[in-house]
Amino acid sequence: MSTTEIPDSVQPRRRLSREDRQRQLLDMAWQLIREEGTDALTLGYLAEKAGVTKPVVYDHFTTRAGLLAALYQDFDRRQTALMDAALDNCEATLSGTASVIATSYVDCVLTQGNEIPGVIAALASSPELEKIKREYEAIFLEKCRRVLSPFADGGDITQAGLRAMLGAAEALSQAAATDEISAAQARDELFATITAMVERAAASAAKQVTDGT
């Protein structure tokens, strides 16, 4: 070895950027939830498992509630990116659009496995965290309304219908994640729910025209 060479064992570690460090911590948090459950997730334990000091973790998330919110936001970003990419490339029909929504929702939950239900349950335990969840749900539902409305023939896709769709999406995805039903069954049933909602809106618009209202 040259006198100027430094063994790998004593090479200084590359300092992670703030973004890369947060990505590392979120990935470790997901792993902890997957292996030990949401109740085991604390900022101190996350620091220990990630091999960093507690102040590093507190600097990124401040509180356990902040960490849970960041995990839900991380999940939402993945779901949004998957759905947006698929919508950009699907056929502009009700069938094509409904298939994208159903497939992207179920597949994203399955990719996250059993971790996301625990995070969602934890979010529901706090009014502050529940508010964050509701805000992201509202954005998702408004996007669904926007991309599905062109196929409703002027009919109104109601908030009640969208909420029913979301409830079905959550229940079916969770059932698929726990192997109660297959992923294909979850996608197909959610697809049917979405198309029925849009067709009901179109039928309502047609009836109003017929009735002259």
Helices and strands as residue ranges (DSSP letters): G 8-10, H 18-36, G 38-40, H 43-50, H 54-61, H 64-89, H 94-112, H 115-123, H 127-148, G 149-151, H 159-177, H 183-211
